[in-house]
């Protein structure tokens, strides 16, 4: 690697989330603020909501059932 062209690396940089959680990361910045972390993200907290817009799952299941019927008829 070439000398004096890379930014300084901070192996114990502090990151602070909007929810108030702080954690240590490796970064080229000594302090970082983030909007969302694993403590408040819905996927990791189990509060994720699955929405079925316009019955897409039902539409898919109907199409799949029709295909199965056609296979049985042949």
N, CA, C, O and CB atoms as a CASP TS submission, in Angstrom:
PFRMAT TS
TARGET T0000
AUTHOR 0000-0000-0000
METHOD Language model
MODEL 1
PARENT N/A
ATOM      1  N   UNK     1       0.832  -1.183   0.000  1.00  0.00           N
ATOM      2  CA  UNK     1       0.000   0.000   0.000  1.00  0.00           C
ATOM      3  C   UNK     1       0.877   1.247   0.000  1.00  0.00           C
ATOM      4  O   UNK     1       1.952   1.272   0.599  1.00  0.00           O
ATOM      5  CB  UNK     1      -0.946  -0.002   1.209  1.00  0.00           C
ATOM      6  N   UNK     2       0.403   2.260  -0.671  1.00  0.00           N
ATOM      7  CA  UNK     2       1.148   3.511  -0.697  1.00  0.00           C
ATOM      8  C   UNK     2       1.014   4.217   0.646  1.00  0.00           C
ATOM      9  O   UNK     2      -0.024   4.140   1.302  1.00  0.00           O
ATOM     10  CB  UNK     2       0.654   4.421  -1.841  1.00  0.00           C
ATOM     11  N   UNK     3       2.073   4.902   1.040  1.00  0.00           N
ATOM     12  CA  UNK     3       2.073   5.615   2.313  1.00  0.00           C
ATOM     13  C   UNK     3       1.431   6.986   2.159  1.00  0.00           C
ATOM     14  O   UNK     3       1.488   7.598   1.093  1.00  0.00           O
ATOM     15  CB  UNK     3       3.500   5.756   2.852  1.00  0.00           C
ATOM     16  N   UNK     4       0.826   7.454   3.228  1.00  0.00           N
ATOM     17  CA  UNK     4       0.292   8.810   3.368  1.00  0.00           C
ATOM     18  C   UNK     4      -0.856   9.156   2.421  1.00  0.00           C
ATOM     19  O   UNK     4      -1.112  10.338   2.187  1.00  0.00           O
ATOM     20  CB  UNK     4       1.387   9.782   3.160  1.00  0.00           C
ATOM     21  N   UNK     5      -1.561   8.153   1.865  1.00  0.00           N
ATOM     22  CA  UNK     5      -2.728   8.489   1.038  1.00  0.00           C
ATOM     23  C   UNK     5      -4.028   7.950   1.640  1.00  0.00           C
ATOM     24  O   UNK     5      -5.118   8.327   1.209  1.00  0.00           O
ATOM     25  CB  UNK     5      -2.546   7.936  -0.379  1.00  0.00           C
ATOM     26  N   UNK     6      -3.911   7.067   2.638  1.00  0.00           N
ATOM     27  CA  UNK     6      -5.098   6.467   3.236  1.00  0.00           C
ATOM     28  C   UNK     6      -5.526   7.250   4.473  1.00  0.00           C
ATOM     29  O   UNK     6      -4.677   7.777   5.193  1.00  0.00           O
ATOM     30  CB  UNK     6      -4.834   4.995   3.598  1.00  0.00           C
ATOM     31  N   UNK     7      -6.835   7.335   4.731  1.00  0.00           N
ATOM     32  CA  UNK     7      -7.286   8.041   5.932  1.00  0.00           C
ATOM     33  C   UNK     7      -6.938   7.256   7.192  1.00  0.00           C
ATOM     34  O   UNK     7      -6.715   6.046   7.139  1.00  0.00           O
ATOM     35  CB  UNK     7      -8.798   8.292   5.869  1.00  0.00           C
ATOM     36  N   UNK     8      -6.894   7.941   8.299  1.00  0.00           N
ATOM     37  CA  UNK     8      -6.594   7.292   9.571  1.00  0.00           C
ATOM     38  C   UNK     8      -7.756   6.378   9.949  1.00  0.00           C
ATOM     39  O   UNK     8      -8.918   6.752   9.789  1.00  0.00           O
ATOM     40  CB  UNK     8      -6.329   8.344  10.687  1.00  0.00           C
ATOM     41  N   UNK     9      -7.447   5.178  10.451  1.00  0.00           N
ATOM     42  CA  UNK     9      -8.462   4.202  10.833  1.00  0.00           C
ATOM     43  C   UNK     9      -8.579   4.169  12.349  1.00  0.00           C
ATOM     44  O   UNK     9      -7.577   4.055  13.055  1.00  0.00           O
ATOM     45  CB  UNK     9      -8.121   2.795  10.276  1.00  0.00           C
ATOM     46  N   UNK    10      -9.811   4.269  12.845  1.00  0.00           N
ATOM     47  CA  UNK    10     -10.084   4.207  14.270  1.00  0.00           C
ATOM     48  C   UNK    10     -10.756   2.870  14.581  1.00  0.00           C
ATOM     49  O   UNK    10     -11.943   2.710  14.294  1.00  0.00           O
ATOM     50  CB  UNK    10     -10.975   5.404  14.723  1.00  0.00           C
ATOM     51  N   UNK    11     -10.040   1.912  15.154  1.00  0.00           N
ATOM     52  CA  UNK    11     -10.632   0.593  15.419  1.00  0.00           C
ATOM     53  C   UNK    11     -11.694   0.618  16.518  1.00  0.00           C
ATOM     54  O   UNK    11     -12.521  -0.292  16.590  1.00  0.00           O
ATOM     55  CB  UNK    11      -9.546  -0.385  15.801  1.00  0.00           C
ATOM     56  N   UNK    12     -11.688   1.629  17.363  1.00  0.00           N
ATOM     57  CA  UNK    12     -12.669   1.728  18.447  1.00  0.00           C
ATOM     58  C   UNK    12     -13.457   3.029  18.326  1.00  0.00           C
ATOM     59  O   UNK    12     -13.562   3.782  19.294  1.00  0.00           O
ATOM     60  CB  UNK    12     -11.972   1.648  19.826  1.00  0.00           C
ATOM     61  N   UNK    13     -14.002   3.293  17.161  1.00  0.00           N
ATOM     62  CA  UNK    13     -14.800   4.487  16.943  1.00  0.00           C
ATOM     63  C   UNK    13     -16.165   4.309  17.599  1.00  0.00           C
ATOM     64  O   UNK    13     -16.695   3.198  17.632  1.00  0.00           O
ATOM     65  CB  UNK    13     -14.948   4.785  15.432  1.00  0.00           C
ATOM     66  N   UNK    14     -16.727   5.371  18.109  1.00  0.00           N
ATOM     67  CA  UNK    14     -18.036   5.329  18.767  1.00  0.00           C
ATOM     68  C   UNK    14     -19.132   5.696  17.770  1.00  0.00           C
ATOM     69  O   UNK    14     -19.006   6.648  16.999  1.00  0.00           O
ATOM     70  CB  UNK    14     -18.070   6.289  19.987  1.00  0.00           C
ATOM     71  N   UNK    15     -20.205   4.917  17.807  1.00  0.00           N
ATOM     72  CA  UNK    15     -21.383   5.210  16.983  1.00  0.00           C
ATOM     73  C   UNK    15     -22.559   5.384  17.915  1.00  0.00           C
ATOM     74  O   UNK    15     -22.727   4.614  18.860  1.00  0.00           O
ATOM     75  CB  UNK    15     -21.659   4.078  15.931  1.00  0.00           C
ATOM     76  N   UNK    16     -23.380   6.395  17.656  1.00  0.00           N
ATOM     77  CA  UNK    16     -24.549   6.670  18.487  1.00  0.00           C
ATOM     78  C   UNK    16     -25.783   6.669  17.598  1.00  0.00           C
ATOM     79  O   UNK    16     -25.822   7.321  16.554  1.00  0.00           O
ATOM     80  CB  UNK    16     -24.405   8.030  19.242  1.00  0.00           C
ATOM     81  N   UNK    17     -26.784   5.924  18.035  1.00  0.00           N
ATOM     82  CA  UNK    17     -28.043   5.812  17.288  1.00  0.00           C
ATOM     83  C   UNK    17     -29.013   6.886  17.759  1.00  0.00           C
ATOM     84  O   UNK    17     -28.850   7.449  18.841  1.00  0.00           O
ATOM     85  CB  UNK    17     -28.670   4.401  17.460  1.00  0.00           C
ATOM     86  N   UNK    18     -30.014   7.164  16.951  1.00  0.00           N
ATOM     87  CA  UNK    18     -31.043   8.141  17.312  1.00  0.00           C
ATOM     88  C   UNK    18     -31.848   7.673  18.519  1.00  0.00           C
ATOM     89  O   UNK    18     -32.428   8.497  19.227  1.00  0.00           O
ATOM     90  CB  UNK    18     -31.978   8.394  16.125  1.00  0.00           C
ATOM     91  N   UNK    19     -31.893   6.351  18.769  1.00  0.00           N
ATOM     92  CA  UNK    19     -32.634   5.830  19.925  1.00  0.00           C
ATOM     93  C   UNK    19     -31.848   5.979  21.221  1.00  0.00           C
ATOM     94  O   UNK    19     -32.392   5.749  22.301  1.00  0.00           O
ATOM     95  CB  UNK    19     -32.985   4.364  19.706  1.00  0.00           C
ATOM     96  N   UNK    20     -30.571   6.363  21.129  1.00  0.00           N
ATOM     97  CA  UNK    20     -29.749   6.562  22.318  1.00  0.00           C
ATOM     98  C   UNK    20     -28.724   5.468  22.539  1.00  0.00           C
ATOM     99  O   UNK    20     -27.867   5.611  23.411  1.00  0.00           O
ATOM    100  CB  UNK    20     -30.621   6.662  23.517  1.00  0.00           C
ATOM    101  N   UNK    21     -28.778   4.401  21.796  1.00  0.00           N
ATOM    102  CA  UNK    21     -27.835   3.299  21.919  1.00  0.00           C
ATOM    103  C   UNK    21     -26.471   3.716  21.383  1.00  0.00           C
ATOM    104  O   UNK    21     -26.381   4.351  20.332  1.00  0.00           O
ATOM    105  CB  UNK    21     -28.352   2.056  21.174  1.00  0.00           C
ATOM    106  N   UNK    22     -25.411   3.359  22.103  1.00  0.00           N
ATOM    107  CA  UNK    22     -24.049   3.618  21.623  1.00  0.00           C
ATOM    108  C   UNK    22     -23.318   2.289  21.520  1.00  0.00           C
ATOM    109  O   UNK    22     -23.532   1.387  22.330  1.00  0.00           O
ATOM    110  CB  UNK    22     -23.283   4.606  22.570  1.00  0.00           C
ATOM    111  N   UNK    23     -22.451   2.173  20.516  1.00  0.00           N
ATOM    112  CA  UNK    23     -21.684   0.957  20.306  1.00  0.00           C
ATOM    113  C   UNK    23     -20.378   1.301  19.622  1.00  0.00           C
ATOM    114  O   UNK    23     -20.211   2.396  19.084  1.00  0.00           O
ATOM    115  CB  UNK    23     -22.481  -0.065  19.478  1.00  0.00           C
ATOM    116  N   UNK    24     -19.453   0.352  19.649  1.00  0.00           N
ATOM    117  CA  UNK    24     -18.111   0.549  19.096  1.00  0.00           C
ATOM    118  C   UNK    24     -18.015  -0.128  17.736  1.00  0.00           C
ATOM    119  O   UNK    24     -18.444  -1.269  17.566  1.00  0.00           O
ATOM    120  CB  UNK    24     -17.026  -0.005  20.057  1.00  0.00           C
ATOM    121  N   UNK    25     -17.449   0.587  16.773  1.00  0.00           N
ATOM    122  CA  UNK    25     -17.248   0.064  15.427  1.00  0.00           C
ATOM    123  C   UNK    25     -15.857   0.483  14.944  1.00  0.00           C
ATOM    124  O   UNK    25     -15.209   1.328  15.561  1.00  0.00           O
ATOM    125  CB  UNK    25     -18.361   0.573  14.451  1.00  0.00           C
ATOM    126  N   UNK    26     -15.412  -0.104  13.855  1.00  0.00           N
ATOM    127  CA  UNK    26     -14.186   0.331  13.210  1.00  0.00           C
ATOM    128  C   UNK    26     -14.547   1.276  12.076  1.00  0.00           C
ATOM    129  O   UNK    26     -15.394   0.944  11.247  1.00  0.00           O
ATOM    130  CB  UNK    26     -13.363  -0.880  12.690  1.00  0.00           C
ATOM    131  N   UNK    27     -13.927   2.441  12.023  1.00  0.00           N
ATOM    132  CA  UNK    27     -14.306   3.441  11.033  1.00  0.00           C
ATOM    133  C   UNK    27     -13.155   4.394  10.765  1.00  0.00           C
ATOM    134  O   UNK    27     -12.165   4.415  11.496  1.00  0.00           O
ATOM    135  CB  UNK    27     -15.537   4.217  11.497  1.00  0.00           C
ATOM    136  N   UNK    28     -13.296   5.175   9.716  1.00  0.00           N
ATOM    137  CA  UNK    28     -12.317   6.226   9.437  1.00  0.00           C
ATOM    138  C   UNK    28     -12.710   7.528  10.121  1.00  0.00           C
ATOM    139  O   UNK    28     -11.977   8.515  10.055  1.00  0.00           O
ATOM    140  CB  UNK    28     -12.181   6.446   7.925  1.00  0.00           C
ATOM    141  N   UNK    29     -13.859   7.533  10.775  1.00  0.00           N
ATOM    142  CA  UNK    29     -14.290   8.687  11.572  1.00  0.00           C
ATOM    143  C   UNK    29     -14.301   8.264  13.033  1.00  0.00           C
ATOM    144  O   UNK    29     -14.665   7.133  13.352  1.00  0.00           O
ATOM    145  CB  UNK    29     -15.708   9.208  11.120  1.00  0.00           C
ATOM    146  N   UNK    30     -13.906   9.162  13.916  1.00  0.00           N
ATOM    147  CA  UNK    30     -13.811   8.825  15.335  1.00  0.00           C
ATOM    148  C   UNK    30     -15.184   8.734  15.996  1.00  0.00           C
ATOM    149  O   UNK    30     -15.355   7.986  16.959  1.00  0.00           O
ATOM    150  CB  UNK    30     -12.960   9.854  16.058  1.00  0.00           C
ATOM    151  N   UNK    31     -16.158   9.481  15.494  1.00  0.00           N
ATOM    152  CA  UNK    31     -17.508   9.496  16.059  1.00  0.00           C
ATOM    153  C   UNK    31     -18.520   9.528  14.920  1.00  0.00           C
ATOM    154  O   UNK    31     -18.371  10.306  13.978  1.00  0.00           O
ATOM    155  CB  UNK    31     -17.708  10.717  17.012  1.00  0.00           C
ATOM    156  N   UNK    32     -19.557   8.679  15.003  1.00  0.00           N
ATOM    157  CA  UNK    32     -20.559   8.591  13.959  1.00  0.00           C
ATOM    158  C   UNK    32     -21.942   8.576  14.579  1.00  0.00           C
ATOM    159  O   UNK    32     -22.146   7.969  15.631  1.00  0.00           O
ATOM    160  CB  UNK    32     -20.339   7.346  13.091  1.00  0.00           C
ATOM    161  N   UNK    33     -22.896   9.240  13.934  1.00  0.00           N
ATOM    162  CA  UNK    33     -24.294   9.182  14.358  1.00  0.00           C
ATOM    163  C   UNK    33     -25.088   8.476  13.274  1.00  0.00           C
ATOM    164  O   UNK    33     -24.953   8.787  12.091  1.00  0.00           O
ATOM    165  CB  UNK    33     -24.870  10.610  14.636  1.00  0.00           C
ATOM    166  N   UNK    34     -25.926   7.515  13.688  1.00  0.00           N
ATOM    167  CA  UNK    34     -26.754   6.757  12.763  1.00  0.00           C
ATOM    168  C   UNK    34     -28.222   6.920  13.141  1.00  0.00           C
ATOM    169  O   UNK    34     -28.544   7.271  14.275  1.00  0.00           O
ATOM    170  CB  UNK    34     -26.353   5.264  12.760  1.00  0.00           C
ATOM    171  N   UNK    35     -29.109   6.661  12.177  1.00  0.00           N
ATOM    172  CA  UNK    35     -30.537   6.826  12.423  1.00  0.00           C
ATOM    173  C   UNK    35     -31.180   5.585  13.017  1.00  0.00           C
ATOM    174  O   UNK    35     -32.154   5.687  13.763  1.00  0.00           O
ATOM    175  CB  UNK    35     -31.234   7.188  11.147  1.00  0.00           C
ATOM    176  N   UNK    36     -30.648   4.422  12.696  1.00  0.00           N
ATOM    177  CA  UNK    36     -31.267   3.182  13.147  1.00  0.00           C
ATOM    178  C   UNK    36     -30.183   2.141  13.418  1.00  0.00           C
ATOM    179  O   UNK    36     -29.169   2.091  12.721  1.00  0.00           O
ATOM    180  CB  UNK    36     -32.283   2.657  12.097  1.00  0.00           C
ATOM    181  N   UNK    37     -30.410   1.308  14.440  1.00  0.00           N
ATOM    182  CA  UNK    37     -29.430   0.280  14.802  1.00  0.00           C
ATOM    183  C   UNK    37     -30.161  -1.029  15.073  1.00  0.00           C
ATOM    184  O   UNK    37     -31.377  -1.111  14.901  1.00  0.00           O
ATOM    185  CB  UNK    37     -28.592   0.712  16.045  1.00  0.00           C
ATOM    186  N   UNK    38     -29.427  -2.044  15.492  1.00  0.00           N
ATOM    187  CA  UNK    38     -30.036  -3.356  15.732  1.00  0.00           C
ATOM    188  C   UNK    38     -30.942  -3.355  16.961  1.00  0.00           C
ATOM    189  O   UNK    38     -31.777  -4.249  17.099  1.00  0.00           O
ATOM    190  CB  UNK    38     -28.953  -4.410  15.896  1.00  0.00           C
ATOM    191  N   UNK    39     -30.802  -2.391  17.845  1.00  0.00           N
ATOM    192  CA  UNK    39     -31.658  -2.318  19.037  1.00  0.00           C
ATOM    193  C   UNK    39     -33.041  -1.748  18.714  1.00  0.00           C
ATOM    194  O   UNK    39     -34.009  -2.048  19.412  1.00  0.00           O
ATOM    195  CB  UNK    39     -30.987  -1.463  20.113  1.00  0.00           C
ATOM    196  N   UNK    40     -33.143  -0.927  17.660  1.00  0.00           N
ATOM    197  CA  UNK    40     -34.429  -0.285  17.367  1.00  0.00           C
ATOM    198  C   UNK    40     -34.991  -0.642  15.994  1.00  0.00           C
ATOM    199  O   UNK    40     -36.103  -0.223  15.672  1.00  0.00           O
ATOM    200  CB  UNK    40     -34.282   1.206  17.466  1.00  0.00           C
ATOM    201  N   UNK    41     -34.263  -1.399  15.176  1.00  0.00           N
ATOM    202  CA  UNK    41     -34.764  -1.775  13.848  1.00  0.00           C
ATOM    203  C   UNK    41     -35.867  -2.818  13.990  1.00  0.00           C
ATOM    204  O   UNK    41     -35.686  -3.798  14.712  1.00  0.00           O
ATOM    205  CB  UNK    41     -33.613  -2.320  12.955  1.00  0.00           C
ATOM    206  N   UNK    42     -37.006  -2.634  13.321  1.00  0.00           N
ATOM    207  CA  UNK    42     -38.132  -3.561  13.466  1.00  0.00           C
ATOM    208  C   UNK    42     -37.800  -5.009  13.121  1.00  0.00           C
ATOM    209  O   UNK    42     -38.370  -5.917  13.725  1.00  0.00           O
ATOM    210  CB  UNK    42     -39.260  -3.106  12.605  1.00  0.00           C
ATOM    211  N   UNK    43     -36.910  -5.252  12.184  1.00  0.00           N
ATOM    212  CA  UNK    43     -36.565  -6.624  11.813  1.00  0.00           C
ATOM    213  C   UNK    43     -35.905  -7.349  12.981  1.00  0.00           C
ATOM    214  O   UNK    43     -36.223  -8.508  13.248  1.00  0.00           O
ATOM    215  CB  UNK    43     -35.635  -6.632  10.590  1.00  0.00           C
ATOM    216  N   UNK    44     -34.997  -6.685  13.673  1.00  0.00           N
ATOM    217  CA  UNK    44     -34.264  -7.314  14.760  1.00  0.00           C
ATOM    218  C   UNK    44     -35.049  -7.338  16.063  1.00  0.00           C
ATOM    219  O   UNK    44     -34.799  -8.202  16.904  1.00  0.00           O
ATOM    220  CB  UNK    44     -32.962  -6.603  14.971  1.00  0.00           C
ATOM    221  N   UNK    45     -35.989  -6.421  16.259  1.00  0.00           N
ATOM    222  CA  UNK    45     -36.753  -6.385  17.498  1.00  0.00           C
ATOM    223  C   UNK    45     -37.980  -7.280  17.447  1.00  0.00           C
ATOM    224  O   UNK    45     -38.609  -7.514  18.479  1.00  0.00           O
ATOM    225  CB  UNK    45     -37.169  -4.972  17.804  1.00  0.00           C
ATOM    226  N   UNK    46     -38.336  -7.785  16.275  1.00  0.00           N
ATOM    227  CA  UNK    46     -39.500  -8.654  16.157  1.00  0.00           C
ATOM    228  C   UNK    46     -40.801  -7.898  15.985  1.00  0.00           C
ATOM    229  O   UNK    46     -41.871  -8.501  16.062  1.00  0.00           O
ATOM    230  CB  UNK    46     -39.597  -9.529  17.355  1.00  0.00           C
ATOM    231  N   UNK    47     -40.742  -6.607  15.756  1.00  0.00           N
ATOM    232  CA  UNK    47     -41.943  -5.794  15.584  1.00  0.00           C
ATOM    233  C   UNK    47     -42.235  -5.498  14.119  1.00  0.00           C
ATOM    234  O   UNK    47     -43.012  -4.598  13.797  1.00  0.00           O
ATOM    235  CB  UNK    47     -41.802  -4.498  16.347  1.00  0.00           C
ATOM    236  N   UNK    48     -41.601  -6.268  13.235  1.00  0.00           N
ATOM    237  CA  UNK    48     -41.784  -6.062  11.810  1.00  0.00           C
ATOM    238  C   UNK    48     -43.212  -6.439  11.414  1.00  0.00           C
ATOM    239  O   UNK    48     -43.738  -7.462  11.853  1.00  0.00           O
ATOM    240  CB  UNK    48     -40.755  -6.885  11.004  1.00  0.00           C
ATOM    241  N   UNK    49     -43.821  -5.617  10.594  1.00  0.00           N
ATOM    242  CA  UNK    49     -45.183  -5.868  10.141  1.00  0.00           C
ATOM    243  C   UNK    49     -45.159  -6.232   8.665  1.00  0.00           C
ATOM    244  O   UNK    49     -44.632  -5.491   7.835  1.00  0.00           O
ATOM    245  CB  UNK    49     -46.089  -4.635  10.390  1.00  0.00           C
ATOM    246  N   UNK    50     -45.733  -7.370   8.356  1.00  0.00           N
ATOM    247  CA  UNK    50     -45.840  -7.794   6.966  1.00  0.00           C
ATOM    248  C   UNK    50     -47.195  -7.334   6.449  1.00  0.00           C
ATOM    249  O   UNK    50     -48.228  -7.653   7.037  1.00  0.00           O
ATOM    250  CB  UNK    50     -45.669  -9.349   6.819  1.00  0.00           C
ATOM    251  N   UNK    51     -47.191  -6.595   5.366  1.00  0.00           N
ATOM    252  CA  UNK    51     -48.453  -6.128   4.800  1.00  0.00           C
ATOM    253  C   UNK    51     -48.666  -6.777   3.451  1.00  0.00           C
ATOM    254  O   UNK    51     -47.744  -6.878   2.642  1.00  0.00           O
ATOM    255  CB  UNK    51     -48.473  -4.589   4.674  1.00  0.00           C
ATOM    256  N   UNK    52     -49.878  -7.212   3.219  1.00  0.00           N
ATOM    257  CA  UNK    52     -50.245  -7.829   1.955  1.00  0.00           C
ATOM    258  C   UNK    52     -51.054  -6.792   1.183  1.00  0.00           C
ATOM    259  O   UNK    52     -52.248  -6.616   1.428  1.00  0.00           O
ATOM    260  CB  UNK    52     -51.058  -9.171   2.166  1.00  0.00           C
ATOM    261  N   UNK    53     -50.412  -6.122   0.271  1.00  0.00           N
ATOM    262  CA  UNK    53     -51.048  -5.059  -0.490  1.00  0.00           C
ATOM    263  C   UNK    53     -51.850  -5.667  -1.637  1.00  0.00           C
ATOM    264  O   UNK    53     -51.307  -6.405  -2.459  1.00  0.00           O
ATOM    265  CB  UNK    53     -49.997  -4.057  -1.023  1.00  0.00           C
ATOM    266  N   UNK    54     -53.118  -5.358  -1.688  1.00  0.00           N
ATOM    267  CA  UNK    54     -54.023  -5.756  -2.773  1.00  0.00           C
ATOM    268  C   UNK    54     -54.140  -7.271  -2.926  1.00  0.00           C
ATOM    269  O   UNK    54     -54.388  -7.761  -4.029  1.00  0.00           O
ATOM    270  CB  UNK    54     -53.552  -5.155  -4.079  1.00  0.00           C
ATOM    271  N   UNK    55     -53.967  -8.016  -1.839  1.00  0.00           N
ATOM    272  CA  UNK    55     -54.162  -9.458  -1.882  1.00  0.00           C
ATOM    273  C   UNK    55     -53.211 -10.190  -2.800  1.00  0.00           C
ATOM    274  O   UNK    55     -53.614 -11.149  -3.457  1.00  0.00           O
ATOM    275  CB  UNK    55     -55.541  -9.754  -2.293  1.00  0.00           C
ATOM    276  N   UNK    56     -51.994  -9.779  -2.865  1.00  0.00           N
ATOM    277  CA  UNK    56     -51.024 -10.383  -3.788  1.00  0.00           C
ATOM    278  C   UNK    56     -50.754 -11.842  -3.453  1.00  0.00           C
ATOM    279  O   UNK    56     -50.561 -12.667  -4.346  1.00  0.00           O
ATOM    280  CB  UNK    56     -49.717  -9.602  -3.763  1.00  0.00           C
ATOM    281  N   UNK    57     -50.741 -12.154  -2.171  1.00  0.00           N
ATOM    282  CA  UNK    57     -50.484 -13.539  -1.785  1.00  0.00           C
ATOM    283  C   UNK    57     -51.631 -14.426  -2.260  1.00  0.00           C
ATOM    284  O   UNK    57     -51.402 -15.514  -2.788  1.00  0.00           O
ATOM    285  CB  UNK    57     -50.301 -13.659  -0.252  1.00  0.00           C
ATOM    286  N   UNK    58     -52.859 -13.960  -2.072  1.00  0.00           N
ATOM    287  CA  UNK    58     -54.014 -14.739  -2.524  1.00  0.00           C
ATOM    288  C   UNK    58     -54.012 -14.917  -4.038  1.00  0.00           C
ATOM    289  O   UNK    58     -54.320 -15.999  -4.537  1.00  0.00           O
ATOM    290  CB  UNK    58     -55.311 -14.066  -2.082  1.00  0.00           C
ATOM    291  N   UNK    59     -53.671 -13.868  -4.762  1.00  0.00           N
ATOM    292  CA  UNK    59     -53.598 -13.951  -6.224  1.00  0.00           C
ATOM    293  C   UNK    59     -52.577 -15.006  -6.649  1.00  0.00           C
ATOM    294  O   UNK    59     -52.830 -15.804  -7.551  1.00  0.00           O
ATOM    295  CB  UNK    59     -53.231 -12.575  -6.831  1.00  0.00           C
ATOM    296  N   UNK    60     -51.432 -14.996  -5.993  1.00  0.00           N
ATOM    297  CA  UNK    60     -50.394 -15.956  -6.324  1.00  0.00           C
ATOM    298  C   UNK    60     -50.873 -17.384  -6.047  1.00  0.00           C
ATOM    299  O   UNK    60     -50.654 -18.285  -6.856  1.00  0.00           O
ATOM    300  CB  UNK    60     -49.115 -15.654  -5.529  1.00  0.00           C
ATOM    301  N   UNK    61     -51.522 -17.579  -4.911  1.00  0.00           N
ATOM    302  CA  UNK    61     -51.992 -18.923  -4.558  1.00  0.00           C
ATOM    303  C   UNK    61     -53.062 -19.406  -5.543  1.00  0.00           C
ATOM    304  O   UNK    61     -53.108 -20.597  -5.853  1.00  0.00           O
ATOM    305  CB  UNK    61     -52.552 -18.936  -3.121  1.00  0.00           C
ATOM    306  N   UNK    62     -53.915 -18.517  -6.037  1.00  0.00           N
ATOM    307  CA  UNK    62     -54.921 -18.895  -7.033  1.00  0.00           C
ATOM    308  C   UNK    62     -54.251 -19.335  -8.333  1.00  0.00           C
ATOM    309  O   UNK    62     -54.630 -20.349  -8.919  1.00  0.00           O
ATOM    310  CB  UNK    62     -55.885 -17.721  -7.302  1.00  0.00           C
ATOM    311  N   UNK    63     -53.252 -18.570  -8.781  1.00  0.00           N
ATOM    312  CA  UNK    63     -52.535 -18.931 -10.003  1.00  0.00           C
ATOM    313  C   UNK    63     -51.835 -20.272  -9.842  1.00  0.00           C
ATOM    314  O   UNK    63     -51.841 -21.096 -10.756  1.00  0.00           O
ATOM    315  CB  UNK    63     -51.517 -17.845 -10.371  1.00  0.00           C
ATOM    316  N   UNK    64     -51.238 -20.486  -8.689  1.00  0.00           N
ATOM    317  CA  UNK    64     -50.547 -21.735  -8.422  1.00  0.00           C
ATOM    318  C   UNK    64     -51.527 -22.905  -8.428  1.00  0.00           C
ATOM    319  O   UNK    64     -51.209 -23.975  -8.946  1.00  0.00           O
ATOM    320  CB  UNK    64     -49.811 -21.662  -7.082  1.00  0.00           C
ATOM    321  N   UNK    65     -52.705 -22.712  -7.862  1.00  0.00           N
ATOM    322  CA  UNK    65     -53.716 -23.764  -7.839  1.00  0.00           C
ATOM    323  C   UNK    65     -54.180 -24.084  -9.261  1.00  0.00           C
ATOM    324  O   UNK    65     -54.384 -25.253  -9.589  1.00  0.00           O
ATOM    325  CB  UNK    65     -54.914 -23.345  -6.962  1.00  0.00           C
ATOM    326  N   UNK    66     -54.351 -23.074 -10.106  1.00  0.00           N
ATOM    327  CA  UNK    66     -54.754 -23.299 -11.496  1.00  0.00           C
ATOM    328  C   UNK    66     -53.700 -24.119 -12.231  1.00  0.00           C
ATOM    329  O   UNK    66     -54.042 -25.018 -12.999  1.00  0.00           O
ATOM    330  CB  UNK    66     -54.984 -21.957 -12.218  1.00  0.00           C
ATOM    331  N   UNK    67     -52.429 -23.820 -12.007  1.00  0.00           N
ATOM    332  CA  UNK    67     -51.353 -24.568 -12.655  1.00  0.00           C
ATOM    333  C   UNK    67     -51.378 -26.029 -12.217  1.00  0.00           C
ATOM    334  O   UNK    67     -51.188 -26.930 -13.034  1.00  0.00           O
ATOM    335  CB  UNK    67     -49.986 -23.939 -12.333  1.00  0.00           C
ATOM    336  N   UNK    68     -51.611 -26.258 -10.941  1.00  0.00           N
ATOM    337  CA  UNK    68     -51.672 -27.632 -10.426  1.00  0.00           C
ATOM    338  C   UNK    68     -52.841 -28.391 -11.043  1.00  0.00           C
ATOM    339  O   UNK    68     -52.714 -29.576 -11.352  1.00  0.00           O
ATOM    340  CB  UNK    68     -51.797 -27.628  -8.891  1.00  0.00           C
ATOM    341  N   UNK    69     -53.984 -27.718 -11.225  1.00  0.00           N
ATOM    342  CA  UNK    69     -55.144 -28.334 -11.845  1.00  0.00           C
ATOM    343  C   UNK    69     -54.855 -28.730 -13.290  1.00  0.00           C
ATOM    344  O   UNK    69     -55.228 -29.815 -13.737  1.00  0.00           O
ATOM    345  CB  UNK    69     -56.334 -27.390 -11.787  1.00  0.00           C
ATOM    346  N   UNK    70     -54.191 -27.841 -14.006  1.00  0.00           N
ATOM    347  CA  UNK    70     -53.843 -28.136 -15.399  1.00  0.00           C
ATOM    348  C   UNK    70     -52.879 -29.313 -15.500  1.00  0.00           C
ATOM    349  O   UNK    70     -52.979 -30.113 -16.430  1.00  0.00           O
ATOM    350  CB  UNK    70     -53.228 -26.905 -16.063  1.00  0.00           C
ATOM    351  N   UNK    71     -51.961 -29.426 -14.569  1.00  0.00           N
ATOM    352  CA  UNK    71     -51.025 -30.547 -14.576  1.00  0.00           C
ATOM    353  C   UNK    71     -51.764 -31.872 -14.334  1.00  0.00           C
ATOM    354  O   UNK    71     -51.448 -32.895 -14.942  1.00  0.00           O
ATOM    355  CB  UNK    71     -49.929 -30.337 -13.503  1.00  0.00           C
ATOM    356  N   UNK    72     -52.753 -31.829 -13.436  1.00  0.00           N
ATOM    357  CA  UNK    72     -53.519 -33.044 -13.138  1.00  0.00           C
ATOM    358  C   UNK    72     -54.393 -33.455 -14.312  1.00  0.00           C
ATOM    359  O   UNK    72     -54.617 -34.647 -14.527  1.00  0.00           O
ATOM    360  CB  UNK    72     -54.385 -32.835 -11.900  1.00  0.00           C
ATOM    361  N   UNK    73     -54.890 -32.484 -15.077  1.00  0.00           N
ATOM    362  CA  UNK    73     -55.761 -32.771 -16.223  1.00  0.00           C
ATOM    363  C   UNK    73     -54.968 -33.417 -17.347  1.00  0.00           C
ATOM    364  O   UNK    73     -55.521 -34.222 -18.097  1.00  0.00           O
ATOM    365  CB  UNK    73     -56.440 -31.484 -16.726  1.00  0.00           C
ATOM    366  N   UNK    74     -53.704 -33.092 -17.484  1.00  0.00           N
ATOM    367  CA  UNK    74     -52.876 -33.636 -18.570  1.00  0.00           C
ATOM    368  C   UNK    74     -52.477 -35.004 -18.278  1.00  0.00           C
ATOM    369  O   UNK    74     -51.777 -35.627 -19.077  1.00  0.00           O
ATOM    370  CB  UNK    74     -51.663 -32.812 -18.812  1.00  0.00           C
TER
END
